[in-house]
Amino acid sequence: MIVQTRKEAAQLGQTKYYTGKSCKHGHTAQRYVSSGLCISCTADRAKGFRRNVADARSGLIAVTVMVHPDDKRAIEDTASALNMGRA
């Protein structure tokens, strides 16, 4: 791989570049021009995120509720408020 700076890669219109130096986690991978982040670190972070989402989803319980049409809006508002509280 060609060693270049982020600025040089940006001027050439590239999306990735290689510095030849290790990131703070010890990877000697390419980096993204847009953020300067190491590709390996970004992939590791995405894997961890997906694992956390899968773990969170495994604790959910599906519920089916029959609702009278007059109560539908009140229940939707309550569900929306509960979801906002999780964020």
C-alpha positions as CSV (number, residue, x, y, z in Angstrom):
1,M,0.0,0.0,0.0
2,I,1.1,3.5,-0.7
3,V,1.8,5.6,2.4
4,Q,0.0,9.0,2.2
5,T,-1.6,11.6,4.4
6,R,-5.3,12.2,4.9
7,K,-5.0,15.5,3.1
8,E,-3.3,13.9,0.1
9,A,-6.0,11.2,-0.1
10,A,-8.7,13.8,0.1
11,Q,-7.2,15.8,-2.7
12,L,-7.1,12.7,-4.9
13,G,-10.8,12.0,-4.1
14,Q,-10.1,8.7,-2.2
15,T,-12.2,7.4,0.6
16,K,-9.4,5.5,2.4
17,Y,-5.7,6.1,3.0
18,Y,-2.8,4.3,4.6
19,T,-0.4,6.0,7.0
20,G,1.9,3.1,7.8
21,K,1.4,3.8,11.5
22,S,-0.6,2.0,14.1
23,C,-3.8,3.4,15.5
24,K,-4.1,3.8,19.3
25,H,-5.4,0.2,19.4
26,G,-2.4,-1.2,17.5
27,H,-4.1,-1.8,14.1
28,T,-2.0,-1.0,11.0
29,A,-5.0,-0.8,8.8
30,Q,-6.2,1.8,6.3
31,R,-8.1,4.8,7.7
32,Y,-11.2,6.6,6.4
33,V,-10.6,10.0,4.8
34,S,-13.9,11.3,6.1
35,S,-13.2,10.7,9.8
36,G,-9.5,9.6,10.1
37,L,-10.7,6.5,11.9
38,C,-9.0,3.1,11.5
39,I,-11.1,0.6,9.4
40,S,-10.4,-2.2,11.9
41,C,-11.5,-0.2,14.9
42,T,-14.6,0.9,13.1
43,A,-15.4,-2.8,12.2
44,D,-14.8,-3.9,15.8
45,R,-17.1,-1.1,17.1
46,A,-19.9,-2.1,14.6
47,K,-19.6,-5.8,15.7
48,G,-19.9,-4.8,19.3
49,F,-23.0,-2.6,18.6
50,R,-24.7,-5.4,16.7
51,R,-24.0,-7.8,19.5
52,N,-25.4,-5.4,22.1
53,V,-28.6,-4.9,20.0
54,A,-29.0,-8.7,19.6
55,D,-28.6,-9.1,23.4
56,A,-31.2,-6.4,24.0
57,R,-33.7,-7.9,21.6
58,S,-33.4,-11.3,23.2
59,G,-35.0,-9.9,26.3
60,L,-38.1,-8.5,24.6
61,I,-41.5,-10.1,24.7
62,A,-43.9,-9.8,21.8
63,V,-47.4,-8.7,22.8
64,T,-50.6,-8.6,20.9
65,V,-53.4,-6.4,22.2
66,M,-56.9,-6.0,21.0
67,V,-58.0,-2.4,21.4
68,H,-61.4,-0.7,21.2
69,P,-61.2,2.0,18.4
70,D,-62.0,4.7,21.0
71,D,-58.9,3.8,23.0
72,K,-56.5,3.3,20.1
73,R,-55.0,6.9,20.2
74,A,-54.5,6.9,24.0
75,I,-52.6,3.6,23.8
76,E,-50.5,4.8,20.9
77,D,-49.6,7.9,22.9
78,T,-48.6,5.8,25.9
79,A,-46.5,3.5,23.9
80,S,-44.8,6.4,22.2
81,A,-44.0,8.0,25.6
82,L,-42.6,4.7,26.9
83,N,-40.3,4.4,23.8
84,M,-39.1,8.0,24.3
85,G,-38.2,7.2,27.9
86,R,-35.8,4.5,26.7
87,A,-33.8,6.8,24.5
